[in-house]
Amino acid sequence: MIKIKIKCFSQVRYALGKDEIALELDEGTTSDDLEKMIREKALGKLENVTLGIAINKKYVLDDTKLNDGDEIAFIPPVQGG
């Protein structure tokens, strides 16, 4: 098992109702696996939202294996007006 911390911003925070989540995951879990889990927990509220993923404050572009102690941020598109 690995322990990770997820930082939630903007629509992700709204969808999950939390700023931060701590999880224990199986060894070998990837960023894509985690995104699927987060989208399921959001109960459709993130259905049409594209999410960027940062691991330890560095953006990742493809499926990346997560490690014990990683900090993950799901970053929705920037909004403004």
N, C-alpha and C positions, 0 to 999 in steps of 0.2 A: 504494500500500500504506500501511496505517496500523499503528502498533504500539500495543497495549493491554496492560494488566496486569489479571489476574483474581485477586481474593482469594477463597479458598475457606474456608467455615466449615461446621462440624458435618457433616451428611450429605454435603455436596458434597465436603468434605475427605476423608471416608471413601471415597466413591465413586471419587474421582480419585487418592487417595493423595498429594496435594500441598496445601501451604498457599497456594501462589501459582503462577500460570502466566503466562508472557509469550507473546503471539501476534502474528503479522503477519497482517492481514486485508485483503481487498479494500476499496477505497473504496466507500462506500455500504452497508457491512454494518450491520445494525441489531441492537438488543438481542434481538429475537425470533430472528434468524438465529443469534446467538451462543448463546442458550439451547438451540436445537436441536442445535448442535454439541457443547455440554457434555453434554447428555443422551445423545447418541450415544457420546461418549467414556466415559460412565459405565456403558455396557453393561447398561442396564436397572436399575441400582441406584437411580436417581432416578425410576423410572417413576410411582410414586404420591405423589411429593413435590411440593408446591406451592412454587415459589421466588419470593421477592421479588427485585427487581433494583434495585441502586443504582449510579448512574454518578457518579463523583467525589463520593461520600458523600451523594448526594441520590436518594431513591427515585424511580423512574419507573413510571408506570402503563400506558403504552402503548408501542408499537413506536417506539423512539428511535434515530436515526442515531448511530453511534459515530464519534468523532473521534480523530485521532492523539494519543497520550498519555493517553487516558482510563483511569481505574481503575474496574473493574467488580467489584462484589461480588454474588454469588448468595447470598441469605439465606434459609435454610429456616425453617419455622415454629419458634417458640420452644418448647422442650421443658423439662419440669421434673417435679418430683415430690417 
